[in-house]
Amino acid sequence: AGSSLNPISKATDVSWVGLFVAIMFVLEGVYFSLVNYHILIDSIRTTASGGEVPPSLTWTPANLGAALLGYIALIGYYTAILALVLLWAGGGTIDLANTGRVLERLRSPGTLAILAVVTFMVPMNLIGLASGHSIDGLNPIRVLRSIAGVVGHYAFLFLIVVFYFGIYMGLVAAVMSWAGNAIISAVRYGIQRGVQSLAMGVLAWAVVIGLGFFISYSLGRILGLFARTYKDKLDFDL
């Protein structure tokens, strides 16, 4: 309010603030996804080895070791899949401006079936990445051989993982849409006008991050119990 009384401020470009906030959200998302990946892998490993208590959260990149390659590979894989799906839904172009039409095509049974097929191996990939030789989790021969040994039970496990992940991603999308708009509104119209919405948006984002930790621990426990139960039928060193 004080700066608006100064004529110089009218010539000041603050459009970079919104871009800066958006970049920080992306970096924060990458960082916490890496932490969640560590929680997931560590929970699978601890549970599969017979542990009944969740592992403590002591995250450093060095702790991931070779499993970090799996994180990078999965991110690259899903980025490529997402780009291809968006290209298909946008009719050959990634048309995020026409979000309604893109989402309508993404919700079609054919698209959901394709996504189910290309992600069907991921839970077993994660179990392999949590094994003694984590690089085996990226070996398609070992992964397919493990799935073939418990295909019926694994199909049910896949549905559980999709259910958990779908609920969480829906919540993230809703909060990001609201929190992002609240932050941009505060930047655009002034902090006094949007401070309440901004505070609520940041609080909601913090809740989403905390819930992400809980989901990671829960899925790690489920996958670890699966690995422990069918240990002799999986082609991994568990």
N, C-alpha and C positions, 0 to 999 in steps of 0.2 A: 504493500500500500504506500509506503514511504517512497520507494523507488519510482512509483508511477507518477509522482509529482515532479520528477526530474525529466526534462525533455530529452536528455541524452538516452534515457532508458528505452525510449520509443524506437531508437535505431539499433538496439541491442538484439541480436539473434539468439534466442534460447531454444531453438528447435532441436538442438543437440541433446537437450536434457531427456526428452522422451526416448531418443535412440539409446542414450547411455543407460537409462533404466531398463529398457528392453534387453540390451546386451548383458546387463548384470543378472537379469532373470534367467537368461540362457546359461550363463556361466554357473549360476547357483544350481540350476537344474542338472547340469552335467556333473557338478561336484557331488550333489546329494544322490544322484543315480549311481555314482561310483561307490559311495558309502553304503547305499542299499545293496549293491551287488556284493560288496564284502560281507555284509550281514547275512545275505542269502547263502553264499558259498560256505561261510564259516558255520552257519546253523545246520546246513546239510551235512557237512563233514563231522561236526560234533555229534549230531543225532545218529548218523549212520554208524559211528564208532561205538555207540552205546550210551552216550551222554544223555542225561535227563534234565539238565539245567541249561538254559540259553547261554551261549558264550558271551563274554563281556565285550563291549564295544570299544576296542582299542585299535582304531584304524590308522594305518599308514600305508602308502602305496607299496612299500617294500614287503609288507605282510602278504600281499596277494601273490607275489612271485609269478610263476608261469601262468597262473589263472588270470592275470591281467590281460594276457593275450586273448583269452576268451571274451573278456568284457569288450575289448576293442573290436574283435571279430563280430560279436553279436550286435554292437552298435552299427558297424558298417553294413552288416547283413540287413538289419531292419531299416536303415536309412535307404538302402537300395530298393528294398521291397516297398517302402512307403512312397518313394519317388515314382516307381513304376505304377503303383496303384493310383496315385494322384494324377499321373499322366493319363491313365485309362479313364478315370472318372471325369477328367477335364476334357476328354475328347482329343488327346494328343498334346495338350498344353497343361501346365500346372496353374490352373485358374483359381487361385484362392479368393479372388474378388467375388466370384459367384459361389460363395460357400454353400448356399442352400442346395444348388443343383449337384455340387460335388458330394455333399453328405448324403443326398438322396440316392445317388448311385452307389455310394459306399455301403449303404444299408441294404442293398439288394441281396437276395439269397445267393446269387452266383458269386458276388464279391466276397461275402462272408465264407463261402465254401472254399474259395481260393486261399483266403487268409488262414483258414483252419489247416489246409494242407501244408502251406509253406511254414507254419509255425508248429506243426505237430511234433517235431523232433526236439523242440527247445527244452522242455522239462528234462528230457533224458540228457541233452547237452549239458545242462546245469549239474545234473548228478555226476556226469563224467568229469566236469571241471572241478568238482569237489573231491575227486578221488585222489589216490596217492600219486598217480601220474596224470596231472590235470590236463595235459595236452591231448589225452585220449578223448576228452569231451568234445573235441573238434574233429575227431576221426569218424567220418560217416559210416564206415564199415562196422566199427565197434558200436556205434549208436544204434544202427538198424538191427544189428544182431541182438543187442540188449532189448530193444522194443519187441522183436519177434518172439523172444522168450517169455514175455509177460504181456502180450498185446491186449488182451481183454482188460486186465487190471490197469494197464497203462492208459487206455482210452478213457477210463473213468477218472484217473489222475489228471489227465489233460483237461477234462471238463471242469474239475475243481480249480485248477490253476487259471483257466480262462475266466471262471466266475469271479474269483478273488481279484484278478488283474483288471477285469472289466469294470467292476464296481469302483476300484481305486482310480482308474483312468478317467471315468466319468466324473468323479468328484474333483480330480485335478483340473479337468477341462472347465468345469463350472466355476471353480474358485479362481482360476487364472483369468477367465473372461471378466469376472466381477472385480477382482483385485487389480488387474491390469488397468481396467477403465477407471477405477478409483484413483490409482496413482497418477495416471495421465491427466485426469481431471484436476487433481491438485496441482500438477505442474503447469497446466494450461491456464487455470483460473485463479491460482493463488492458494497457499496452504491454509489460510483462514477459512476459505470457502469449502475446502474439501478435507479438512483435517480429520473429521470423524470417520468419513468413508475410508480415508487413507489408513487410519489406525485399525479399523475393522478389517480392511483388506489384508494388511500385514499380519494381523492376528490369525485370520483364516488361513493364510499361506503357511504360517508356523504350525497350525494344527494339521494341515495336509502333509507337511514334512514329517511330523511326529507319527501320523497315521501310516506314512510310507515305511517307517522303521518297523512298526507293528506288523504290517502286511509282509514285509521281508522276513521277519522272524517267524511268522506263522507259516508262510510258504516253505521256508527252509525246514521247519519242523515236519511239515507234511511230506516233502520230498525226501528228507532224511529217514523218516519212518518207512517210506516206500522202499528206499535203498536198503535199509536194514532188513526188512521183511523178505525181499527177493534178492538178497545179496548173492546167493549161489547161481542165480539165473542171469545176472548182469555181467557183461563183458568188461568190467572195470575192476581195478584194484582198490576195493573199498575196505 
